Amino acid sequence: MLGARAKIGLVVPANNSVIEPEFWSVLPRGVAAYATRILARGNLTPEAVRKMETQVDRAVDELAATGVDVIAYADMVTTFIMQRGWNEAKVAQISARTGVACLSAWTALRDALGALGVRRFALGTPYPASIHATARPFFEAQGFDVVADATLDILAMREVPKVEGAILERFVDGLSKAAADAVVLLATDLPTFGSIAKLESACGRPVLSSNQTLLWAALRAAGVKDRIPQLGRLMEC
């Protein structure tokens, strides 16, 4: 039976052409993923993010009707755009609304950092500079030490999935020169699954990405403990 071990539900911004293929490429046997989309297009701006967020309740109701075991809200940038505490409150609201365990890109990353014992990290994003600038203060307010940060500064949402592995490798090489315990790469539309193992080998420390931490957290929430070697050290936790 499809999804006999676990069914993962994804709420995905409509511009994101990355997370579903990445999940499908590595899902353990007996685990299935189901996605519904919330409209997001054009440039990545606070206004576009707030408009997208109004569709989340409709999306989670659709996933709950599918009978999923866990719902993952697969958007990271809302963490920085919406008011402080919004993300945790939204996760709790979705779980209460559907009766299904819920996590988000932020709560998954938070738990992954905790599982690895990481407090100091270098931060990379593809976000426009104005939005990227909000990320470091957010993490520092959560008690993390961001020892370096950089952005690819991509404004158009549909351009982020086009970032190639070679570009990502050069980007992480610059970040990994900092005295950090890990490198963190944000955005669920940034392709990373084909690069994580190579990046970790090159920099000698864990590399965490939004889709990797979401998958790890969703699998663990569903009781699936399988290791996925190509996704780095996190999958050993």
Residue pairs with C-beta under 8 A, 6 or more apart in sequence:
2 32
3 30
3 31
3 32
4 30
5 28
5 29
5 30
5 31
5 222
5 224
6 30
6 31
6 32
6 69
6 70
6 219
6 222
6 223
6 224
7 31
7 32
7 33
7 34
7 66
7 67
7 68
7 69
7 70
7 222
8 23
8 31
8 32
8 33
8 34
8 68
8 69
8 70
8 72
8 218
8 219
8 222
9 33
9 34
9 35
9 36
9 60
9 63
9 64
9 66
9 68
9 70
9 71
9 72
9 100
10 19
10 20
10 23
10 33
10 34
10 35
10 36
10 63
10 71
10 72
10 74
11 35
11 36
11 37
11 38
11 56
11 59
11 60
11 63
11 71
11 72
11 73
11 74
11 75
12 19
12 20
12 35
12 36
12 37
12 38
12 74
12 75
12 188
13 37
13 38
13 40
13 52
13 74
13 75
13 157
13 188
13 189
14 37
14 38
14 39
14 40
14 41
15 40
15 41
15 157
15 158
15 189
16 40
16 74
16 161
16 188
16 189
17 161
17 189
18 160
18 161
18 188
18 189
18 190
18 191
18 211
19 35
19 74
19 188
19 189
19 211
19 214
20 33
20 35
22 191
22 192
22 193
22 211
22 215
23 33
23 211
23 215
24 33
25 193
26 193
26 215
26 228
26 230
26 231
27 33
28 219
28 224
28 226
28 228
31 219
31 222
31 224
34 63
34 66
34 68
36 59
36 62
36 63
37 59
38 52
38 53
38 55
38 56
38 58
38 59
39 51
39 52
39 55
40 48
40 49
40 52
40 157
41 48
41 157
41 158
42 48
42 156
42 157
43 128
43 155
43 156
43 157
44 77
44 127
44 128
44 131
44 154
44 155
44 156
44 157
45 128
46 81
46 131
48 157
49 75
49 77
49 78
49 81
49 82
50 81
50 82
52 75
52 78
53 78
53 82
56 73
56 90
56 94
57 97
60 71
60 73
60 94
60 97
60 98
60 102
61 97
61 98
63 71
63 98
63 100
64 71
64 97
64 98
64 99
64 100
68 100
69 100
69 101
69 221
69 222
70 100
70 101
70 102
70 103
70 218
70 221
70 222
71 94
71 95
71 98
71 100
71 101
71 102
71 103
72 102
72 103
72 104
72 105
72 108
72 214
72 217
72 218
73 90
73 91
73 94
73 102
73 103
73 104
73 105
74 105
74 188
74 210
74 211
74 214
75 104
75 105
75 188
76 105
76 106
76 109
76 186
76 187
76 188
76 210
77 127
77 131
77 186
77 187
78 86
78 87
78 90
79 86
79 87
79 104
79 105
79 106
79 138
80 131
80 134
80 135
80 138
81 131
81 134
84 141
87 104
87 106
87 107
88 106
88 107
90 104
91 102
91 103
91 104
91 107
92 102
94 100
94 102
95 101
95 102
101 221
101 222
103 111
103 214
103 217
103 218
103 221
105 186
105 188
105 210
105 213
105 214
107 217
108 210
108 213
108 214
108 216
108 217
108 218
109 184
109 186
109 208
109 210
109 213
110 142
111 213
111 217
112 208
112 212
112 213
112 216
112 217
112 234
112 237
113 119
113 121
113 144
113 182
113 184
113 208
115 234
115 237
116 181
116 182
116 206
116 208
116 233
116 234
116 237
117 181
118 181
118 182
118 206
118 208
119 143
119 144
119 145
119 181
120 144
120 145
120 146
120 147
120 179
120 180
120 181
120 182
121 144
121 145
121 146
121 147
121 180
121 181
121 182
121 183
121 184
121 208
122 146
122 147
122 148
122 149
122 175
122 176
122 178
122 180
122 182
122 183
122 184
123 135
123 136
123 139
123 146
123 148
123 149
123 150
123 175
123 184
123 186
124 149
124 150
124 151
124 152
124 171
124 172
124 175
124 183
124 184
124 185
124 186
125 131
125 132
125 135
125 149
125 151
125 152
125 185
125 186
125 187
126 151
126 152
126 153
126 154
126 160
126 163
126 186
126 187
126 189
126 190
127 135
127 151
127 152
127 153
127 154
127 186
127 187
128 151
128 153
128 154
128 155
129 151
129 153
132 149
132 151
132 153
135 149
135 186
136 146
136 149
139 146
140 146
147 178
147 179
147 180
148 175
148 177
148 178
148 180
149 175
150 171
150 174
150 175
152 160
152 163
152 167
152 171
154 160
154 163
157 189
160 187
160 189
160 190
161 189
161 190
161 191
163 190
163 191
165 191
165 194
165 195
165 198
168 185
168 190
168 191
168 192
168 195
168 199
169 195
169 198
169 199
169 202
172 183
172 185
172 199
172 202
172 203
172 207
173 202
173 203
175 183
176 183
176 202
176 203
176 204
176 205
180 205
181 205
181 206
182 205
182 206
182 207
182 208
183 199
183 203
183 205
183 206
183 207
183 208
184 207
184 208
184 209
185 192
185 207
185 208
185 209
185 210
186 209
186 210
187 210
188 210
188 211
188 214
190 209
190 210
190 211
192 207
192 209
192 210
192 211
192 212
193 209
193 211
193 212
193 230
193 231
196 207
196 209
196 212
196 230
196 231
196 232
197 229
197 230
197 231
197 232
199 207
200 206
200 207
200 232
200 233
206 232
206 233
206 234
207 232
208 232
208 234
212 231
212 232
212 234
212 235
213 234
215 228
215 231
216 231
216 234
216 235
216 237
219 225
219 226
227 235
227 236
228 235
229 235
